[in-house]
């Protein structure tokens, strides 16, 4: 009898996947640590948002609404959209994976940007695709370089705007020029996880472009500004034909009862969102200035984090990150993004950021 060989059961592309590694966390519940590694909201959603949770748990013997109908209606009302053009998921990464499954074929090509979110290559390879990397330009997504990589095997293009982990942005004018040049038989995925933080009028999250570009899908999340990372809730907007296909592929009951209901309630918390944006705008200006004054190199960011480069001639990144961890401060090392001289700092609460700045100044001095 032949021996069991796991290689007989898997696609060759699976072996190329490097497991996704999240930002460092302390032991769950260890409040002594300051976590600035995962771009989470520094704020807890208002308590009234969770008041229904206990009552909902009593009904957990029943399946949730498989189509998330009420949540879709709430999103449509909030953003002035068509609910039939919305699909909901267990976090936006669930939807990204569904998109890869739906629109790829074995051996086709998926284009990702250098220094883009590393989950895109993972889901592309899991679907049996070949990943093509378009070189970045000054750490940002280069639309020109992506266009040069397109050929008759290209099926999907993944772009985060703003880009994670670099915080760079593609403005509306450039985005439209890019979309006009992409063949209509290629799906363009615009990941807008950090869209709500942007107040610059030159930016678009892409939703207003759906009517003109039928091959465009915009994904969004409740994990960042809405402070529901632990509930795993995301959504996407696209033309009706695309949504109907995604609805066929997504898992049944993929959004749990609690997430659907808490998601509807947090959408109504306008003051919470305004205060979160105000806090973020304040610190995304302060952090780079203070870090640059220490001899580090920090960049303008349009998201809820700041990218930091360490001059190897002056400092050791390993020493700085280890020293921060000893002081119970966690930031995101970017070695797995091949940004070997960089780390990323989430915009946390003011007390936590002041503590971070105080400690890193002591370390580098």
C-alpha positions in Angstrom: 0.0 0.0 0.0 1.3 3.4 -0.9 2.3 5.7 1.9 0.4 8.8 2.7 2.1 11.8 1.1 0.7 15.2 1.9 2.3 16.6 -1.3 -0.2 14.5 -3.3 -3.1 16.6 -2.0 -2.0 20.2 -2.3 -1.7 22.8 -5.1 1.9 23.7 -5.8 1.1 27.3 -4.9 0.2 26.4 -1.3 3.9 25.6 -0.6 4.8 29.1 -1.6 2.7 30.7 1.1 4.3 32.3 4.1 2.0 32.2 7.1 0.5 35.5 8.0 2.0 36.8 11.2 0.0 39.4 13.1 1.5 42.2 15.2 2.9 41.2 18.5 0.5 40.8 21.4 1.0 40.4 25.1 -0.8 37.7 27.0 -4.6 38.3 26.5 -5.8 40.6 29.2 -2.3 41.8 30.3 -3.1 45.5 30.6 0.4 46.4 31.6 1.5 46.2 27.9 1.0 49.1 25.5 0.0 47.6 22.1 0.8 49.8 19.2 1.4 46.9 16.7 -1.9 46.1 15.0 -3.6 49.4 14.0 -6.5 48.9 16.4 -8.6 51.7 17.7 -7.3 53.1 20.9 -10.9 53.7 22.0 -13.6 51.4 23.3 -16.9 51.8 21.5 -19.6 53.5 23.6 -21.1 51.1 26.2 -24.6 51.6 24.9 -23.6 49.9 21.7 -23.0 46.7 23.7 -26.1 46.8 25.9 -28.0 44.4 23.6 -25.2 41.9 23.5 -26.4 39.9 26.6 -29.9 39.6 25.1 -28.5 38.5 21.8 -26.4 35.8 23.4 -29.6 34.2 24.7 -30.6 33.6 21.0 -27.3 32.1 20.1 -28.9 28.6 19.6 -30.3 30.0 16.4 -28.3 30.8 13.2 -27.9 34.5 12.4 -29.4 36.1 9.3 -27.4 34.5 6.6 -27.8 37.5 4.3 -27.1 40.2 6.9 -30.1 42.1 5.5 -30.5 44.6 8.4 -26.8 45.3 8.5 -26.7 45.9 4.7 -29.7 48.3 5.1 -27.8 50.2 7.9 -24.7 50.5 5.7 -26.8 51.6 2.7 -28.4 54.3 4.9 -25.1 55.5 6.4 -23.2 55.7 3.1 -26.1 56.4 0.8 -25.7 53.2 -1.2 -27.8 50.4 -2.7 -28.1 47.5 -0.2 -28.2 45.0 -3.0 -24.7 46.0 -4.0 -23.3 45.1 -0.6 -21.8 41.8 0.7 -20.8 41.3 4.3 -18.1 39.1 5.7 -16.3 37.8 8.8 -13.9 40.7 8.6 -12.8 42.3 5.3 -10.1 39.6 4.9 -13.0 37.1 4.6 -14.3 39.0 1.6 -10.8 39.4 0.1 -10.5 35.6 0.2 -13.9 35.1 -1.4 -12.9 37.5 -4.2 -9.8 35.5 -4.9 -11.8 32.3 -5.0 -14.5 33.7 -7.2 -12.5 35.5 -9.9 -9.3 33.5 -10.2 -8.5 30.4 -12.2 -5.7 27.9 -11.6 -2.4 29.4 -13.0 -3.8 32.9 -13.6 -1.9 35.9 -12.3 -2.8 38.3 -9.5 -0.9 41.6 -9.2 0.0 43.0 -5.8 2.1 46.0 -4.9 5.5 45.7 -3.3 5.1 46.6 0.4 1.4 46.1 0.2 -0.7 44.1 2.7 0.8 40.6 2.8 -2.5 38.9 3.1 -3.1 39.5 -0.7 -0.4 37.1 -1.9 -1.6 34.5 0.7 -5.1 34.4 -0.6 -4.0 34.5 -4.3 -1.6 31.5 -3.8 -4.3 29.6 -1.9 -6.5 30.0 -4.9 -3.8 28.6 -7.1 -2.7 31.9 -8.7 0.7 33.2 -9.6 1.5 36.4 -7.7 3.1 39.2 -9.7 4.6 42.0 -7.6 4.7 45.6 -9.0 7.5 47.6 -7.6 6.6 50.5 -5.3 7.5 54.1 -5.8 8.8 55.9 -2.7 7.1 53.2 -0.6 3.8 53.9 -2.2 1.7 52.0 -4.7 2.8 52.7 -8.3 -0.1 52.6 -10.7 2.3 52.8 -13.6 4.2 49.8 -12.5 1.0 47.8 -11.9 -0.2 48.6 -15.5 3.1 47.4 -16.9 2.6 44.0 -15.2 -0.8 43.4 -16.8 -1.0 40.6 -19.4 -3.6 38.2 -20.8 -3.2 36.0 -17.6 -4.0 38.8 -15.2 -7.3 38.3 -13.3 -7.2 40.4 -10.2 -5.3 43.5 -8.9 -5.2 44.1 -5.2 -4.6 47.7 -3.9 -4.8 49.1 -0.4 -5.7 52.8 -0.4 -4.3 54.1 2.0 -1.6 51.5 1.8 -0.7 49.3 4.8 2.0 49.3 6.1 3.4 52.5 4.5 0.5 54.9 5.0 0.8 56.3 1.5 -2.2 57.3 -0.7 -3.5 57.3 -4.2 -5.6 60.4 -4.9 -8.8 60.4 -6.9 -7.4 61.9 -10.1 -4.6 59.3 -10.3 -6.9 56.5 -9.4 -9.4 57.3 -12.2 -6.6 57.5 -14.8 -5.4 54.1 -13.6 -8.9 52.5 -13.7 -9.5 53.8 -17.2 -6.3 51.9 -18.4 -7.1 48.6 -16.7 -8.8 46.1 -19.1 -12.5 45.5 -18.1 -11.9 41.7 -17.8 -9.6 42.3 -14.8 -11.1 42.7 -11.3 -9.6 45.7 -9.3 -9.9 45.4 -5.6 -9.6 48.6 -3.6 -9.1 47.8 0.0 -10.3 50.9 2.0 -9.7 49.6 5.5 -8.4 53.1 6.6 -10.7 55.2 4.4 -12.7 56.8 7.2 -9.6 58.5 8.7 -9.0 60.6 5.5 -10.4 64.1 5.4 -8.4 65.3 2.3 -10.9 66.2 -0.4 -8.5 64.9 -3.1 -9.2 61.4 -1.9 -12.0 58.9 -2.8 -12.6 55.6 -1.2 -13.7 54.4 -4.6 -17.4 53.8 -3.9 -18.4 56.7 -6.1 -16.5 55.2 -9.0 -18.4 51.8 -9.0 -21.0 53.1 -11.4 -18.3 54.0 -14.0 -16.0 51.0 -13.4 -18.0 47.7 -13.4 -14.8 45.7 -12.6 -14.1 47.6 -9.4 -14.7 46.2 -5.9 -14.3 48.3 -2.8 -13.8 46.5 0.6 -14.2 48.1 4.0 -13.9 47.0 7.6 -15.3 47.7 11.1 -12.0 46.8 12.7 -10.3 50.2 12.5 -12.2 53.4 13.1 -15.3 51.6 14.3 -13.3 49.8 17.0 -14.8 46.3 16.4 -11.6 44.4 15.5 -12.5 41.6 18.0 -15.9 41.0 16.4 -14.6 40.4 12.8 -16.9 42.4 10.6 -16.3 43.7 7.0 -18.2 44.5 3.9 -17.7 45.2 0.2 -19.5 47.3 -2.4 -19.5 46.6 -6.2 -21.9 46.3 -9.1 -24.9 43.9 -8.6 -23.5 41.2 -10.9 -20.2 40.9 -8.9 -22.1 40.9 -5.6 -24.4 38.1 -6.7 -21.3 36.0 -7.5 -19.6 36.7 -4.2 -22.8 35.8 -2.4 -22.7 32.4 -4.0 -19.2 31.7 -2.9 -19.2 33.1 0.7 -19.8 30.7 3.6 -23.3 30.3 4.9 -23.9 32.5 8.0 -20.5 34.0 7.7 -21.3 37.0 9.9 -22.3 36.1 13.4 -25.3 37.5 15.3 -23.4 39.8 17.7 -21.3 41.3 14.9 -24.3 42.1 12.7 -26.2 43.8 15.5 -23.3 45.7 17.1 -22.2 46.8 13.6 -25.6 48.4 13.0 -25.4 50.2 16.3 -21.9 51.6 15.9 -22.8 53.1 12.5 -25.0 55.5 14.4 -22.3 56.8 16.7 -21.3 59.9 14.8 -19.6 61.7 17.7 -17.5 58.7 18.4 -16.3 58.6 14.8 -15.7 62.4 14.7 -13.6 62.2 17.9 -11.6 59.3 16.5 -10.8 61.2 13.4 -9.8 64.3 15.3 -7.5 62.3 17.6 -6.0 60.5 14.6 -5.4 63.8 12.7 -3.7 65.2 15.8 -1.3 62.3 16.3 -0.4 61.5 12.7 1.1 65.0 12.6 2.8 64.9 16.1 4.4 61.4 15.8 6.5 62.0 12.7 7.7 65.3 13.9 8.7 64.0 17.3 10.4 60.9 15.9 12.3 62.8 13.3 13.6 65.1 16.1 15.1 62.0 17.7 17.1 61.2 14.6 14.7 58.5 13.3 13.1 58.9 9.9 9.3 59.0 10.0 6.9 59.6 7.1 3.6 61.3 6.5 0.7 58.9 6.9 -2.9 59.0 5.8 -4.0 56.1 8.1 -4.0 55.3 11.8 -0.3 54.4 12.0 3.1 55.9 11.2 6.0 54.2 9.4 9.4 54.7 10.9 12.8 54.0 9.3 16.0 53.4 11.3 19.3 54.6 10.0 21.5 51.5 10.4 24.6 53.7 10.8 23.1 55.3 13.9 21.0 52.8 15.6 20.1 49.1 15.8 16.5 48.3 15.0 16.7 45.1 17.0 18.0 46.9 20.0 15.3 49.6 19.8 12.4 47.1 19.4 13.7 44.8 22.1 14.2 47.8 24.5 10.6 48.9 23.8 9.3 45.4 24.5 11.2 45.3 27.8 9.4 48.5 28.7 6.2 46.7 27.7 5.6 48.6 24.5 4.8 46.6 21.4 5.2 48.0 17.8 5.2 46.2 14.5 8.5 44.9 13.1 8.2 44.9 9.3 10.8 42.3 8.4 8.1 40.0 6.9 7.3 42.9 4.5 11.0 43.0 3.5 11.1 46.5 5.0 14.1 45.4 7.1 15.0 48.9 8.4 11.4 49.9 9.3 8.8 49.5 12.0 5.3 50.7 12.3 3.6 52.5 15.2 -0.2 52.4 15.6 -1.8 55.7 16.7 -2.9 54.6 20.2 -4.3 56.7 23.0 -2.6 60.0 24.0 -1.2 58.6 27.3 0.1 55.5 25.5 1.7 57.5 22.7 3.3 60.0 25.2 4.7 57.0 27.1 6.0 55.5 23.8 7.7 58.8 22.9 9.3 59.2 26.3 10.7 55.6 26.3 12.0 55.7 22.7 13.7 59.0 23.4 15.5 57.4 26.4 16.4 54.4 24.2 17.9 56.3 21.3 19.6 59.0 23.5 
